Amino acid sequence: MNKKSIFVTGGAGFIGSAVIRYLIEETDHEIFNIDKLTYAGNLESLAGVIENPRYHFAQVDICDADKVSHLFVEHHPDIVMHLAAESHVDRSIDGPAQFIQSNIVGTYILLEAARNYWLELDGEEKASFRFHHISTDEVYGALGKTGLFTEQTPYDPSSPYSASKASSDHLVRAWHRTFGLPILITNCSNNYGPYQFPEKLIPLVTLNALEGKPLPIYGKGDQIRDWLYVDDHARALYEVVTRGKVGETYNIGGHNEKTNLEVVKAICAILDELKPDHPNGISRYEELITHVQDRPGHDQRYAIDAGKIAGELGWKPQETFTSGIRKTIQWYLDNPGWWQRVQDGSYQRERLGLNTGG
C-alpha cells in the first residue's frame, strides 16, 4: 500500500512495541509512537528501530485531550492503531480506578480526537482513514470445556480489566454506528514472546525459575488459555488495519490451548535443557512449582475461533506453542540486561490481585 502515517498508542508496551518493530522492519510507513511510559512502557523494547528516520515518539497520555488533539493536527495520521491500555487482571483487582481512566476515558478521548480530525478530511484521505482498536478475548468471559469464542459471542467480562476493555469496545462501535467513524476491532488471545513485562505468567515463571524462586500456580493450574506469539499478532493487526472491512471485528488466536500448569511445566523442561545449572540445589525446575490461592473471578477457559481472519485475510499463526515458547525463553536468557533494567523497583514479581475489598 502507499506510504501512510500511522499512530500507535501504547507503542512502548509489549504488543505495541512488537507492532512498531514490524511496521518499521517490514513496511515503508511513517510511525508515531504515542505512549505515557507507565511502569510497563519501555523504550528499550524499541532499541533496534529507535534510530530509524521513520520512527517518531511522543510521550503523551491519551487521557490528555488537548495534547492528543494537537498530535492529530500536527502529524496528520492516516491510521490509528490503539493499543494503549492497562492490561493486567491482578492489578485491576487491586486498583480498578486506573483501568477505568486509561481504558475507558482514554479511549473516549482518543475517539473524539480522531472523529474531529476525520471530519475535517476530504476525498481519498477521509475515505481511507482507519481507527483500529486492539482488544482482548477476555471481554467474552469464560468458556466451558468445549466451544470457541467467535465474533458473535456475547460479552460477559469477569474482572475490572476485562469490563474496562469491553466498555472501550462498545465505545468504538458506537462511534462507528453513530458518527460513521471508520473503525476496526480485534480481540486477541493471550500473547507471549520477547519484551513482555515480567508480571505476566511466562516471563514471571521464567525469571523466578532462573533465581530459584517459587513458581506460583493459581489454584490447580487447570485454567486454559489460547497462546498467541506476539510477532504473529503484530502481522495479524497489520493485515486487519490495511485489508479488513470497516466496522468489522476480527478474533485473533494462536490455536494453542494449554492449561497454565502445562505452560509452566513446558518452561521448566526447556530451562532444564538450556540452563542445567539449577539454583538452590534443585535437580529440576519443576520442583519450584507452588500452588497458591486462585485469584477472584478467574475465568476457566478462553479459546479463539480465528476462522474469520483466516478466511477473509489469509492470516494464520506461523509459530506453534512449542516453537514460540522456546524462542521466548531463549530471548530472556540472551537478554538479562533488558529484564533487569525494566524492573525499576515498582514491581518485583510480587503477588498482585488479592485485594478483594474484604
BABA-328274 format. One record per atom (N, C-alpha, C, O, CB): x, y, z. Coordinates in steps of 0.02 Angstrom, whole numbers, plus 50000, padded with zeros to 5 digits. Glycine has a CB too. Layout:
XYZ/...
***
This chain:
500424994150000/500005000050000/500445006250000/501045005850014/499525000050061/500145012149984/500515018349983/500765020050053/500475017850103/500085024049956/501295023950056/501585025750120/501075029550162/500775034350138/502215029950110/500995027450223/500505030350269/500845033050331/501405031150348/499965025150288/500485037350364/500685039750431/500265036050482/499645036550481/500605047550437/500585032250527/500225027950573/500375029850645/500955030150665/500415020550561/499845031250683/499895032150755/499835025350789/499385021550773/499355037050782/500285023850834/500235017850875/500225020150948/500735022250974/500835012750862/499655019750980/499625021551051/499855015551092/499715009751075/498915023751072/500215016951146/500485011451186/501055007851152/501165001851163/499955006551202/501425011451110/501945008251070/502565006151108/502995002751081/502145012651015/502625008251171/503195006051212/503004999951254/503424997351291/503435011651257/502394997651248/502184991651284/502374985351247/502694985551195/501444991851295/502164979751275/502354973151247/502104972151176/502504971151130/502084967651292/501444972451166/501174971351099/501314977351054/501484976550995/500414969951102/501244983351081/501354989351041/502064989651013/502154991650956/501224995451083/502554987851053/503244988051028/503354982750974/503724983950926/503744986851086/503014977050979/503064971950927/502754974550862/503014973250807/502714965450949/502194978150868/501884981050809/502344986150776/502424986150715/501214984450828/502654990450816/503104995550788/503714992350756/503924994350702/503325000450842/504004987350789/504574983950758/504374981050691/504754981550642/504854978350804/503784977950687/503554975150624/503464980650571/503694979850514/502894971350634/503134986050590/502994991450542/503634994650515/503674996250456/502554996750574/504124995550558/504754998550536/505154993750493/505444995750442/505175000750596/505164987450513/505584982550478/505264979950413/505624978050367/505724976750523/504594979750410/504264976350354/503864980950308/503614978650257/503804971050380/503794987450325/503414992050283/503824998550274/504364999350302/502724993550315/503545003050235/503855009650223/503485015250259/503605021050245/503895011050149/503015013550304/502595018650334/502975022950386/503475020850414/501995015350367/502705028750397/502955033350449/502595031650514/501975031550516/502845040950429/502965030350567/502675027750629/502755032850686/503305035350698/502985021050648/502205034250720/502205038650778/501995034750839/501425032550845/501735044850767/502465033850884/502345030250947/502095035150999/502455039851018/502995026650971/501475034151023/501175038551074/501095034551137/500685029951140/500485041551050/501485036151188/501495032051248/501615036451309/502025041051308/502035026651243/501255035051363/501335038751425/501965036551463/502215040251506/500725037751469/502215030651447/502775027451481/502615026151555/502925028851600/503405031951476/502115021951565/501955019451632/502465014051650/502955013051614/501225016751636/502345010551705/502815005351728/502955000151674/503504997351671/502545001951791/502454998651632/502524993351582/502784995851515/502904991851469/501874989751572/502865002351507/503125005051445/503875005651449/504155008151498/502805011851430/504215003451397/504945003251400/505215004451329/505145000251285/505194996351428/505535010151320/505805011751254/506385007251234/506555006951175/506025018951252/506675003651282/507204998951265/506934993351221/507314990051185/507514995951328/506284992051223/505984986951181/505994989051107/505854984951063/505264985551202/506164995251095/506194997851026/506904999751006/507005003450958/505735003851019/507394997251043/508094999251031/508304998050959/508705001850932/508554995351078/508044992850928/508254991250860/507974995750806/508214995650750/508074984250844/507464999850822/507145004050771/507145011350789/506955015550748/506435001750760/507365012950850/507275019750876/507665024950836/507485030850836/507485019950948/508205022850802/508595027450762/508345028050690/508605031950651/509315025350762/507845024150673/507575024450605/507235031150592/506845033350634/507085018650592/507365034350536/507065040950524/506305040850516/505975046050520/507365043950462/506015034850506/505285034350500/504955033150568/504335032750572/505105028650453/505345032750621/505075031750688/505075038350726/505575041950726/505475026250726/504515039750760/504455045850800/504115044150866/503705039550869/504065051350761/504285047750918/504005046350984/503725052651016/504035057951014/504535043151030/503125052051046/502835057451086/502605054551153/502195050051155/502235060751048/502895057151207/502685054951273/502055058751293/502095064251319/503255055951326/501485055651278/500835058851289/500355053751320/500335047951299/500545061651223/499985056051369/499445052051400/498825052751357/498605058451344/499305054251474/498525047251335/497935047751293/497335050851329/496845052551298/497745040851268/497385051551395/496855054951432/496935062551431/496495066151456/496855052551505/497465065151401/497575072351395/497285074551328/497615074051276/498335074051401/496675077151330/496305078551268/496665083751225/496685083051164/495605080951284/496925088951255/497245094251217/497865091751180/497955093151121/497435100151262/498275087951215/498885085351183/498725080251129/499055080051077/499345082251236/498225076051141/498035071051091/497775074551028/497965072650973/497505066251120/497345079451037/497075083050978/497635086550940/497635086650878/496555088251000/498115089250976/498685092650944/499085087750901/499335089550848/499135095850997/499165081650926/499535076650887/499215075250820/499555074550769/499595070050927/498545074850819/498195073750756/498305079550708/498435078450649/497435072750769/498245085650733/498325091550690/499045092050664/499155093750606/498145097950729/499525090550707/500225091450689/500485086050642/500875087450597/500645091650751/500265079750654/500585074150618/500135070750566/500365066650527/500805069050667/499485072550565/499055070750508/499055063150494/499255061150439/499275074550446/498835059050541/498865051750530/498355049250480/497805052050473/498765048150595/498535043950445/498075040350402/497755034450440/497195032350423/498435037750339/498105031850490/497885025950527/498045027050601/498575029650618/498235019450500/497575025050644/497705024850716/497645017550738/497125014450728/497205029450755/498175014950769/498145008250799/498175009250874/498705010950902/498745003650773/497625008050907/497535009850978/497675003751022/497244999351029/496835012650991/498275003651051/498464998151097/498565000551168/498634996451213/499094994851072/498575007051180/498715009651248/498165007251296/497575008651285/498755017351248/498365003651349/497885001051397/498244998451458/498804996051454/497444995551365/497894998851514/498094994851572/497854987751558/497284986751537/497794997751640/498294982751570/498124976151542/498184970251590/498074964551570/498564974851484/498364971451653/498494965751697/497904964651744/497734969051784/499144966951737/497604958651740/497004957251779/497124958251854/496714961351888/496764950151766/497684955651879/497804956151950/497854963451973/497604965152027/498444952451968/498174967651933/498204974751951/497514977851951/497374982351992/498664978551902/497074975651907/496394978451905/495994976651966/495524980251985/496034976151842/496164971051997/495824969052059/496074973452117/495674975552159/495954961552074/496724974752119/497004978952171/496804986252164/496694989752214/497754978352172/496744988652101/496594995752090/496224996952026/496524998451974/497244999852089/495554996152026/495164996851964/495165003851934/495075004551874/494464994851977/495265009051975/495165015851951/495595017551890/495355020651843/495315020852006/496235015451891/496675017051836/496455013651771/496565016351717/497395014951852/496145007851777/495895004251719/495295007851688/495225008251627/495694997051738/494855010551731/494285014451707/494545020651671/494305022351617/493815016351765/495035023951701/495295030151672/495645028851605/495485032051555/495775033551721/496115024251604/496515023151544/496105019751489/496115021951431/497125018851560/495765014451506/495455010151455/494785012951429/494625011951371/495345003251482/494415016351472/493765018951451/493815026351434/493675028351378/493235017951506/494025030451483/494075037651470/494595039151416/494485043251372/494255041451535/495165035651420/495685036751369/495445035051299/495595038651252/496295032651385/495085029551293/494825027651227/494315032751202/494305034451143/494505020751230/493885035151247/493405040351228/493755046651202/493575049351150/492955042251288/494275048851237/494635054951217/494965053851149/494955058351107/495165056951270/495265048051139/495585046551075/495075046251019/495195048750964/495965039951080/494505043151032/493965042850982/493725049850961/493635051150902/493375038751009/493625054251010/493395060950995/493915064850955/493745068450908/493225064651059/494545064050974/495075067450936/495095064850864/495155068750816/495755066550970/495035058250857/495045055250790/494435057450749/494495058950690/495065047550795/493855057550781/493245059550746/493285066750722/493135068250664/492625058550791/493495071250766/493535078350747/494045079450691/493935083550646/493725082550807/494585075650694/495095076050641/494825073350575/494905076350522/495735072250662/494505067450579/494245064050520/493715068250484/493685068350423/493945057250539/493305071850523/492775075950493/493055081550450/492725084050405/492325078850547/493685083550465/493995089050427/494345086550364/494545090550322/494485092750471/494415079950358/494725077150298/494225077150240/493625077850250/494985070050312/494485076350180/494025075650123/494335070950072/494925069250075/493875082550091/493925068950025/494155064749970/494445058049993/494175054750037/494665068349931/495005056249961/495315049749974/495575049350046/495555043950076/495885048649925/495825054950073/496075054850142/495525052850191/495645048850236/496345061750161/494935055550182/494385053850227/494155046650216/493995043150264/493795058750216/494135044550154/493895037850138/494365032450163/494145026950181/493795037050063/495015033850165/495505028750183/495705028850256/496065024350278/496115029450140/495475033750295/495655034150366/495385028050403/494825025750389/495395040650398/495775025450450/495555019650491/495745020650564/496285023150580/495875013050464/495285018750608/495405018550681/495345011250702/494805008350701/494885023150721/495915008350721/495935001250738/496015000550813/496525002650841/496514997550700/495524997650845/495524996650917/495724989450932/495404984750909/494814998250948/496254988650971/496524982050987/496284980051056/496414983551105/497304981850983/495924974451061/495614972351123/495794965051139/496264962351110/494854973251120/495414962051184/495584955551212/495004950651209/494424952751206/495814956351285/495154944151210/494624939151213/494294938851282/493774935751290/494894932251194/494594942051332/494324941851399/493644945351405/493274944251453/494814944851448/493484949551356/492824952851357/492254947851351/491694949251371/492774957951300/492394941951325/491874936951314/491724932751377/491244928951378/492084932351258/492134933551429/492024929451489/492364922751483/492904922251454/491284928551502/492054917551511/492364910951513/491974906051470/491364906451465/492404908351586/492344901351441/492034895751404/491984889651449/492334889151500/492444894151341/491544885051430/491544878551462/492094874251432/492574876751403/490854875151453/492024867751441/492544863251418/492594862951341/493104860951314/492434856351445/492054864751308/492054864651235/491844871451208/491624875751246/491584859051208/491904872251142/491684878451111/492254883451104/492784882651135/491134881551150/492144888451062/492644893651048/492304900451046/491714900951031/493004892250980/492684905651063/492444912451055/492414914150980/492904913050944/492884917551093/491854916750957/491804919450890/491664926950895/491574929650949/491244915850849/491644930150838/491494937350837/490774938850859/490614944550874/491614940150768/490354933750862/489664934750884/489544932750957/488984933250981/489204930750839/490064930450992/489984928451062/489774934451104/490094939751100/490634925351089/489244933851144/489044939451187/489584941151238/489954936851261/488384937751224/489614947551255/490104949851305/489874947851375/489284948351392/490194957551300/490344945551415/490194943551484/490824944151526/491054939151554/489924936151486/491104950251532/491754951051566/491714949451641/491194950451672/492014958151557/492274946951668/492284944651738/492684949251784/492524949751843/492564937751741/493204952451758/493664956451800/493584963851785/493314965651733/494394954251790/493814968151829/493824975351812/494204976751747/494004981051708/494134979351868/494754973051736/495114973951673/494684972351612/494604976451567/495744969551672/494394966351611/494004964351552/493374968551544/493164969851488/493824956951557/493084970851600/492504975251596/492694981951565/492314984851526/492194976251666/493294984451582/493514990851554/493654990151479/493514994751440/494134993351590/493924984451459/494054983351388/493404982351349/493334984651293/494524977351377/492924978851380/492274978051349/491944984851338/491644986151286/491814973451391/492004989151388/491724995851383/492034999751325/491685003051287/491814999751448/492694999251319/493035002751265/492834999951196/492765003751148/493795002351273/492744993451191/492494990451129/491824993451109/491714995251052/492444982851135/491374993851159/490704996551145/490735003851123/490365005951079/490264995951208/491185007751154/491255014751133/491485015151060/491215019151022/491765018351178/491965011151042/492225011350973/491675009550923/491605012850872/492815006550965/491275004350938/490725002550893/490205008150889/489935009650835/490394996050916/490075011250946/489575016650947/489805022650905/489405025750871/489445018951018/490455024250906/490715029850866/490665028250792/490615032850750/491435031450886/490695021950774/490585019950704/489855020350686/489675023250634/490845012850692/489415017550727/488705017250709/488375024150714/487935025650673/488345012450755/488575028250762/488265034750771/488585040150726/488225044050695/488315036850843/489235040250723/489585045650689/489895043650623/490135047950585/490115048450734/489905037150609/490195034850546/490945034150545/491235032850493/490005039450493/491275034950604/492005034350606/492215027450580/491945022450604/492265035450678/492675027050533/492875020550504/493325016650552/493925018150557/493225021550436/493045011850586/493405008150638/493485000850619/493124998150577/493055008850705/493954997550653/494034990350654/494194988350725/494514992150761/494584987850603/493964982450746/494114979950813/494404972950807/494164968850768/493474979850857/494924971650846/495184964750852/495184962650925/495334966650969/495904964250821/495024956350936/495044953351003/495514947451000/495404942650962/494334951251027/496044947651040/496564942651035/496594938251097/496334940051150/497244945851023/496904932451089/497024927951145/497674929851180/497984934951163/497054920551121/497884925951229/498474927651270/499104928151228/499304923351195/498564922451326/499424933951230/500054934951195/500644932951238/500614933351299/500124942351173/501174930751206/501804929451240/502364930551190/502254930751130/501824922151270/502974931251216/503554932251172/504054936951204/503994938551263/503334934951105/504554939051166/505074943551192/504784950251214/504274952451189/505604944751140/505124953351262/504974960051287/504324960551328/504064966051337/504924964751229/504074954951353/503464955351394/503634957051466/504094954151495/503074948651391/503264961751495/503404963951563/503314958051611/502844954151604/502934969751583/503774957251659/503794951151698/503264950351753/503384946851802/504444950451729/502684953651745/502124952051789/501694946651758/501284943551793/501714958451803/501764945451693/501354940451658/501664933451667/502254932751684/501294942251583/501254928351656/501424921551676/502094919151649/502514917051689/500884916851654/502194919451584/502784916251555/503434919651576/503894916151598/502724916251479/503504926251571/504134929251596/504204928751671/504764927951696/504174936451575/503654929151708/503684928451781/503974921651801/504424921351842/502994929351812/503714916351771/503944909651787/504664908651764/505064905751801/503484904351754/504824911051705/505504910251680/506014913551726/506514910451744/505554913251610/505884919751745/506374923451786/506394920751857/506934920451887/506194930851787/505814918951885/505824915951952/506214909451952/506594908151999/505104914651976/506124905351900/506484898951897/507234900051895/507604896551929/506254894951835/507454904851855/508174906151850/508474908151917/509064906951930/508294911651799/508074911251960/508314913452025/508134908552081/508274909952140/508034920252041/507834902852064/507664897952114/507084899952159/507014897352214/508254896552156/506674904552135/506094906752174/505484902452158/505474899052106/505934914252159/504974902452202/504364898552189/504034900552123/504054906352103/503874899352246/503744895652090/503374896752028/502634896452045/502364890952051/503564891451972/502294902152053/501604902152078/501104899752026/501084902251970/501414909052101/500704894852045/500164892252003/499504893752038/499404891452094/500244884651989/499064897452006/498424899152036/497984892952039/497854889751988/498074904851997/497744891252100/497304885452108/497634879152084/498214877852101/496654886552069/497274875152046/497544868852020/497974869851957/498324865251935/496974864052005/497944875751929/498304876951867/497954874151807/498264873151754/498994874151872/497294872751813/496934869651758/496574874751714/496184872851670/496424864651786/496694881151725/496394886251682/496724885851613/497334885251607/496484893351713/496314886251562/496544885151493/496554891851456/496064895651458/496104880051456/497104893151422/497174899151380/497414897051311/497754891951302/497654904251412/497244901251262/497464900351193/498054905051182/497964911151183/496874901651140/498654902351171/499254906351171/499444908551101/499464904551054/499834902451202/499594915051094/499734918251029/500414921651033/500514926051075/499184923251010/500874919750989/501534922750988/501474929950964/501134931250914/502024918750942/501794934550998/501664941650988/501834943950917/501504948450891/502054945751038/502344941150885/502504943150817/501974940850767/501844944250718/503194940450797/501664935150780/501094932950740/500514937950748/500184939750699/500854925850761/500414940250809/499884945150822/500024951650784/499564954550754/499814946550898/500644954050785/500814960250750/500654959650676/500384964350646/501554961850760/500824954050646/500664953050575/499914953250564/499674956250515/500944946250550/499534950050609/498804949950602/498514956950606/498054958650568/498504945450656/498764960950652/498494967750660/498614971850597/498184975750577/498824971150720/499184971050566/499314974750505/498854972450448/498604976650410/500054973850484/498724966050444/498264963550393/497564966550403/497234968550355/498224955850395/497344966850466/496674969350480/496624976750464/496144978850431/496494968150554/497114980750486/497044987950478/497124990150405/496874995450386/497554991550521/497474986150365/497574987950295/497084984650248/496944987250194/498274986250275/496804978750268/496384975050221/495714973050250/495284970450214/496734968950199/495604974250315/494974972350346/494404976850325/494504982350299/495054972450421/493794974350335/493184978050317/492984982750373/492934980750431/492614973150300/492864988950355/492684994050405/492064991850444/491574989350416/492565000850371/492094992850510/491534991150554/491554984050579/491144982150621/490904992250518/492024980050555/492034972950572/492494971650632/492944975450648/492264968850512/492354965950665/492774963350718/493124957050693/492814952950658/492364961850782/493754956150711/494134950150693/494454947250756/494814950750792/494684951750640/494314941050770/494634937550826/495304934650803/495354931750748/494174931950854/495814935350845/496494933050828/496724928250882/496794930150940/496994939050822/496834922050863/497054916950911/497624912850884/497764912750824/496474912350929/497964909350929/498554905650910/498454898250899/498924894750881/499064906550961/497834895750909/497684888550902/498124884350948/498354878950930/497794886250829/498244886951009/498694883651056/498384883551126/498594887451169/499394887151057/497894879351136/497584878951203/498034874951250/498214869251236/496874875651198/498194878151307/498614874951358/498354876851426/498124882451436/499374876851350/498384872151474/498254874151543/498854878051569/499414877351544/498104867851587/498724882051620/499284885851650/499824881151675/500424882551670/499034890251707/499614875451703/500104870651729/500524867751672/501124866851679/499754865051767/500214866351615/500584863851557/501094868951533/501654867151515/500104862051499/500904875251534/501364880551513/501964880851559/502534881151536/501004887351512/501834880751624/502384881251672/502844875151667/503454875851670/502114881851744/502564869251659/502974863251652/503384863451588/503954860951586/502534856951654/503094866351534/503474866951472/504064871651481/504614870251455/503014869551415/503954877151517/504504881751530/505054878251570/505654878851555/504254887951569/504854874551621/505334871051663/505744866051623/506354865551632/504984867351720/505414862351578/505764857351538/506284860551491/506834858051483/505264853251497/506094866251461/506564869651417/507154872551456/507724872151434/506214875351378/507004875251515/507544877851557/508004872251582/508614873351588/507264881651617/507724866351597/508154860651615/508664859251561/509234857451575/507714854351627/508454860151499/508904858851443/509384864651430/509984863551421/508494857551380/509124870851431/509524876551412/509934879451470/510454882551459/509084881951384/509714878351530/510044881151589/510094875751643/509774876351695/509664887451616/510504870651630/510514864851675/510854866051743/510834861751786/510854859251641/511174871851751/511484873351816/510934875951864/510874882051874/512064878451809/510554871351892/509964873051932/510164876751996/510674875252026/509574866751949/509754881652016/509904885452078/509664881652140/509244877152136/509584892352075/509924883552197/509674881452263/509654873952273/509254871352312/508974884152273/510094870252238/510144863152250/509594858852220/509564852852234/510164861952320/509154861752180/508624857752149/508914854052089/509414856052061/508024862252128/508574848552071/508804844652013/508374846051951/508594844851895/508784837252029/507764848551961/507324850351905/506944856751925/506784857751984/506814844551888/506814861051876/506454867251891/505744866051914/505464870151950/506454871751829/505444860451894/504764858751916/504704858451992/504154859452019/504544852151886/505254857252026/505224856852099/505034863552130/504844863852189/505904854652127/505084868952092/504924875552117/504174877252111/503954882352138/505324880752080/503784873152076/503074874452067/502724874652135/502794870052176/502744869152022/502344880052146/501994881052209/501274883152193/501164888252160/502344886452253/500794879352217/500094881052206/499874886152258/499984885252318/499634874752210/499574891652234/499354897052279/498604898252269/498294895652223/499754903652264/498324902152315/497604903652311/497424906552244/497774910952219/497404908452368/496874904052215/496664906552150/496434913852157/496234916052211/496084902252121/496474917552101/496254924552105/495494924852098/495184920452068/496604928752050/495184930152124/494454930952120/494224931552047/494554934952007/494224937052160/493674928352030/493384928951964/493804926251908/493774928651852/493244936051950/494204921151923/494674918551874/494304914351822/494024909051838/495224914251908/494294916651759/493954912951705/494304906351692/494924905951694/493924917151641/493914901151680/494194894451674/494524893151606/495054890051603/493664889351686/494204895551553/494464893751486/494314899251436/493764901851433/494164887051462/494824900851397/494744905151338/495004901351277/495504897751282/495134911951347/494664902051222/494914899151159/494584902851101/493984904151101/494754891451155/494974904551052/494764908850996/494634904650934/495014900250916/495294914150981/494074906250900/493964903950832/494224909350785/493904914650778/493204902250819/494794908150755/495104913150711/494944911750637/495324913650593/495864913250721/494384908450625/494194906750557/494054912650512/494184912450452/493604902250557/493784918050541/493594923850500/494214927250472/494234928750412/493194928750541/494714928650514/495314931950489/495704927450442/496034929850396/495764934150548/495674920850453/496004916250407/495644916150340/495974916450287/496014909050437/494984915850341/494604915450280/494594921750239/494644921650178/493904913450295/494524927550274/494464933850238/495134937150221/495194940350169/494044938650278/495624936350265/496264939850256/496854935250247/497414937550235/496384944350315/496744928750253/497284923950241/497804923450296/498344920650285/497614925650179/497654926250356/498144925950410/498084919550450/497534917250466/498044931950457/498654916650464/498704910950510/499344911750551/499834914450525/498694904050471/499364909350613/499984909950652/500534905750622/500414900250598/499864907850725/501134908350624/501714904750599/502044900550653/502354895350639/502234909550570/501964902650716/502284899150772/501794894350805/501224896150819/502554904150823/502024888250819/501664883850865/501864885850936/502324889750945/501814876350850/501514883150985/501714884751054/502414881851067/502814884951102/501204881951105/502554876051040/503204872951051/503774877251024/504274878151058/503224866051018/503684879850964/504214884050935/504244890850969/504784893450982/504114884850860/503654893750982/503634900451010/503894900851081/504234905651099/502944902951008/503724895851122/503944896051192/504704895251197/505034898251239/503584890651234/504984891151152/505714890251152/506064896751131/506564898751161/505914884551105/505804900051081/506084906551060/506044911651116/506504915451127/505714909150998/505484911551151/505374916451204/505864915451261/506184920151284/504654915951231/505934909251285/506384907851340/507104909251320/507484912051360/506314900551364/507294907451259/507974908951236/508094916451236/508644918751253/508084906051166/507584920351217/507664927651217/507794930251287/508234934451297/507034930951187/507424927851337/507534930151405/508224928051431/508544931751469/506984927351452/508444922251411/509124920151431/509654924551398/510174925851428/509234912751412/509524926651337/510024930551300/510004938051317/510464941651298/509914929651226/509484940351351/509394947551362/509264949251436/508774952551452/508814950051321/509714947051480/509604948651551/509634956151564/509304958651610/510134945251593/510014959851524/510044967051534/509364970351528/509204974851566/510524970151485/508964968051480/508304971051470/507864969951530/507574974651558/507954968151407/507794963551553/507314962351607/507584964551675/507194965651721/507134955051609/508234965151681/508504967851744/508374975351749/508204977951803/509254966451750/508434978951693/508314986151694/507574987851697/507384992951726/508624989351633/507154983551668/506444985151666/506144984751736/505624987751750/506074980351619/506464980951781/506224980551850/506534986351890/507054985651921/506404973651882/506184991951888/506464998151915/506294999251988/506415004552015/506225004051874/506014994252020/505824994952089/505074995252101/504834994052156/506135000952118/504694996852047/503964997352056/503624990452055/503064989652080/503665001752000/503974985652028/503694978852027/504254973852035/504734973851996/503294977451961/504204969552085/504734964652098/504474957552097/504674953352137/505064966152166/504014956252051/503724949652041/503334947252103/503294941352116/504264944652023/503064952152141/502664950252200/501954948352176/501754950052121/502634955952253/501594944952219/500914942852203/500454948852205/500444952652253/500674937452253/500074949852152/499574955152147/498884951952142/498814945952130/499704959752086/498364956052152/497684953752139/497344950252196/496874946452185/497684949252081/497564951352257/497244948252315/496784953052352/496444951052399/497764945552363/496774959452331/496354964352364/495644963852337/495504966452284/496624971452355/495204960452373/494524959452350/494044964052388/493434963352381/494324952252359/494294968552427/493864973252462/493594970652527/493194974052559/493314975152419/493804964552547/493534961652608/493934963652669/493774961552725/493534954152602/
***
